[in-house]
Each structure stands twice: as C-alpha cells, then as structure tokens.
Amino acid sequence: MTDVAIIGGGAAGAALFGALLKQDSAATVHWITGASTAGRGVAYATRDDRHLLNVRASGMGLYVDPEEDFLQHAQSDHQDACGTDFLPRRWFGDFVEAQLRSRIDAAEKRGRRFALHAAEAVRVEPRQHGYDVLLANREVLRAGKVVLAVGALSPRPLRTVAAEALASGAYELNPWNLPQHVRAPRRLIVIGTGLTAVDTLLSASTQWPHAELVAVSRHGQLPFVHPPLPAQPYSLQSRLNATLLGCEGTADMLHAIRQAANEAPDVDWRSFIDGMRPINASLWQGLTLARRRQFLRHARWIWEAARHRTAPGSAQSIQQLRDEGRLQILAARVLGVDGHGPLEMTVRNRASQVTSRLQADLVVQATGLDTAVAFTEHALLSQMMADGLAVADPLQLGVSALPDGRLIDAAGQAQAGLYAIGSLLRGNLWECTAMPEIRAAAHSLAHALSNGQQAQGTGRASPAVA
Ligand SMILES: Cc1cc2nc3c(=O)[nH]c(=O)nc-3n(C[C@H](O)[C@H](O)[C@H](O)COP(=O)(O)OP(=O)(O)OC[C@H]3O[C@@H](n4cnc5c(N)ncnc54)[C@H](O)[C@@H]3O)c2cc1C
C-alpha cells in the first residue's frame, strides 16, 4: 500500500481525504490544502448568506455514506430548514468542516496515518515508484499516488480588456473580492450572467444600495430557476436516455428532448434535464471532437443556464432589483474595456448590432470556470505541462485524462498513480464540478487508490487520446 498525496483544499479534496481516512490502511494520506480553510474551497468560503446552494439540501453531502446528513446538521442550528430548501452555501461549508473534524478524530483514534499541509504544492516529479511533491515551504513529500484536486483556475482577463484598465484597480477579476472594494461605485458592470454573476449582483446590491447595476453577456441569459418544490421525474426518462445515447450530435439530442416534451406536456421541462444526469458523461464522451466544439460554440450557454439553475430565492431577489430599476441585463458582446478608472466599456448589442459605450466605476468579470491549463499561471500545472506530465484537453477543458481520472502524459500514455478530480476533468466528463458528481467520484477514486485498481469512470477516453 503506497502513500497518497491529495493536492487542493476545496470540497473535492475534502471528499477524497475523508473517504480515504475511513479506510483501514497502513499508508499515509497527505492532504495539501494551500493557505485557505481546508474543505471550503471557492464555493463554500463565502460569508454572505445571500449566496445560496443551487442544489436542494437533501441532495448535498460530502461523502456517499448514509450516516452523513447535511439537513440534520443544518437543522441543529436552524430548526425550520427543510430538505427541499436551497440553503446558504456558508452552512454547507460549516458542515464540510464538521464532517472533516469527525473523520479526523475517528482516524486518530484508530491510528490511521495522515498529514495536513497548509502550503501550496509547486512541483510534482516522477520517481521510480511514485512521485515527489514539492511544497512552497520547500518540504518534499514522497507518495506513490498523487491526485490533483485544484479546482478551477484563477480567472484570466478577457482579451478585450486593456492593460491600463486592468492596472486601474477598477477591473476586478475575482468576483469574491467585492468586499475589498471600499469606495461605492455609481455604476457597477458585471461581465457574465451565470450563477457567479447572480451572486455578485446580490452582494453588490447590499454592499452598495445606491449603485446602478448592469450585467452583460452575449445572450443576456440568466440561469433558469428551480421550481419551489422538486418536479415529478419523467416516467419515461430511461426510454428518453436510451434515445439520447443513440443520437449523433446535440441537434439530434435537442430534437429528442423536444419530442419527449411534446408527448408529455404535463411534465416540467426541468425533469428531462435532471433525468439526464446519470448519462451526461456518456453523452459527452460519445461526441466527436468536432461535435463537442460545435456544442461549446452554439449550445453551451443554454445548457449551462438550464442545467445549473438558480435557487428561487436568488431569482426573486434579482427580479426585484430589475423591477426597481436598479439592475439592467444586456445581451451584448463586450468589445473592449479601457480607461484608468472610471472605465469605458464598448459593447455591441446582440439584437440591434449597435455599438455603444458604458462608463463604470467598477467592472467585475464573472465569466465562469476557467479550465484552460495551456494558458494558466498556476505554478504546479505550468510545471506539469512543461515536463509533459499533463497535457491540455484539446478544447481547453482541463487536462487530457482517462474517464477514471488518470492523467495522460505528453507521449499519450495514461500515468500510473497520477489522477485528477473535479473541474480539470471537464474535457472527459463535462459535468463533474457539482457536489453530487464530486462525492461519487471521490468515493470511486478512494476505492481505486486503496485497491490499486482503476476508478469507475464512465465510457471512453477523450477523442484526442482514444
Ligand atoms: C461560486 C460557486 C458556487 C457553487 N455552488 C454549488 C452548489 O450550490 N452545489 C454544488 O453541488 N456545487 C456548487 N458549486 C460547484 C463547486 O465547484 C463544487 O461544489 C466544489 O466546491 C468544487 O470543489 P473543488 O475542490 O473541486 O474546487 P475549489 O473549491 O476551487 O477548491 C480547490 C482548492 O485547491 C486549492 N489549490 C489550487 N492549487 C493548489 C496547489 N498547487 N496546492 C495546494 N492547493 C491548491 C485552491 O486554492 C482551492 O482552495 C459551486 C461552485 C462555485 C464556484
């Protein structure tokens, strides 16, 4: 049994660490968490209770074990919390920390070996039987198996943003940094209209009650909204899924979903999308590279809005801001952002194709997950790419990997003992970033790491490596 090193202190790292701690083994589990609070990562570090989970409480958890219960934990402080509620993300962060504490306590009692390292991993080097992991504090850990759980990459500025605008302090690349801006903007523009943009707008509306808020994206499409109570599952979903698995591309899939909707007009359309969850990875893996590219270009925006829906409470608050005239949503392409602050944004309206200029005291980029490892300044991933240990997915959706998470090297070989979990695997699994998928992946990977078997991935390798 060889030691395991998990790199990344977010919820994916926590789920895997906890799953490994539960096993009886003589090996040591190293968890390299970086400087932030272990387990919370980007999503659950928020202190703003207007930032809600986009999964109902009953669907959230860290492990797959039946004894863990997020709802029960939430109810110990908030008795009226319900399984169908979309609770604050902070509460889930508290739950993750509590779950970790109890796993760590139990592991200590059993003499299970583990070590937490509050430092960043900066290099991974192959050795004869495993890897050396170098930390920023110069410590070197030797492990037979290494898992990258580093989440999404730090956002890169859009190409249309001028250097002077970036240097001005009025262009914010990290939406979670809003509280650090002390001067109230008269107008704040958010680039993006997805879930992160929704959170940013809700925070900004409280932080600066008099600010005019604008959100701009190419389609101006906000996420669709979850129904207040779960919709009834579609009774013929398995037939629909079988049809979808036989489709050639996304146009055929869309046609199949439309047909099902026509045949069952009483079924909430969201049930069709939710019922596809178990086959999403297989559907993605069945697409050729060209069809994946086509999907990303033409259908990604609407898929993201339909699949990653917003909590009804968040949607109501956004609607209220719009009704009060405090928030405007624009469907427009951002052609440029210039100036030293205030900033000038040039946009081309989608419907009219008219170009106009908007002034803003603060522009926040909230354009979603960045997984383009080929362009990243992430020290560890850059080194692994330079050394051929990691290769970018051909569509810049993370790294090339097998469906079980094993990384493909520059020679096209799957590497023994080198894995990824979470966002870096989007190229292979597409939907792999939400907790329901992450906790299942962590469970399967923990099993594989301890047994020396492959994790249970779904389907085939990505087209570039097949
Ligand atoms: C704002 C937001 C809201 C979300 N809401 C939900 C939700 O409601 N429900 C749901 O199911 N999913 C949600 N998600 C999906 C979310 O991505 C997952 O739930 C989960 O939090 C992802 O965890 P992660 O560990 O993969 O990534 P992250 O949370 O990004 O954590 C990765 C961590 O690794 C650290 N790290 C990076 N490089 C290194 C290194 N070299 N050495 C050491 N540490 C390193 C990073 O600093 C970071 O702390 C949300 C995501 C976001 C961004």
The ligand as an ORCA input file, in Angstrom:
! r2SCAN-3c Opt
* xyz 0 1
  C     -19.478     30.026     -6.516
  C     -19.764     28.576     -6.649
  C     -20.938     28.048     -6.152
  C     -21.195     26.695     -6.251
  N     -22.344     26.200     -5.726
  C     -22.564     24.877     -5.760
  C     -23.724     24.312     -5.159
  O     -24.554     25.018     -4.639
  N     -23.899     22.972     -5.201
  C     -22.985     22.169     -5.809
  O     -23.177     20.959     -5.813
  N     -21.886     22.678     -6.404
  C     -21.649     24.003     -6.390
  N     -20.537     24.508     -6.965
  C     -19.616     23.610     -7.631
  C     -18.334     23.518     -6.830
  O     -17.332     23.687     -7.764
  C     -18.149     22.224     -6.107
  O     -19.223     22.049     -5.294
  C     -16.863     22.184     -5.254
  O     -16.863     23.244     -4.341
  C     -15.609     22.204     -6.083
  O     -14.537     21.959     -5.213
  P     -13.063     21.761     -5.705
  O     -12.312     21.250     -4.546
  O     -13.042     20.947     -6.962
  O     -12.562     23.199     -6.159
  P     -12.253     24.531     -5.346
  O     -13.354     24.915     -4.470
  O     -11.810     25.522     -6.368
  O     -11.009     24.148     -4.416
  C      -9.718     23.912     -4.896
  C      -8.736     24.379     -3.849
  O      -7.433     23.949     -4.198
  C      -6.511     24.993     -3.913
  N      -5.308     24.813     -4.733
  C      -5.146     25.100     -6.042
  N      -3.879     24.813     -6.422
  C      -3.248     24.341     -5.338
  C      -1.917     23.896     -5.103
  N      -0.983     23.882     -6.077
  N      -1.579     23.485     -3.857
  C      -2.493     23.497     -2.854
  N      -3.778     23.923     -3.020
  C      -4.144     24.335     -4.247
  C      -7.295     26.251     -4.261
  O      -6.737     27.368     -3.644
  C      -8.678     25.893     -3.714
  O      -8.784     26.248     -2.365
  C     -20.262     25.867     -6.883
  C     -19.090     26.415     -7.397
  C     -18.830     27.749     -7.284
  C     -17.542     28.297     -7.819
*
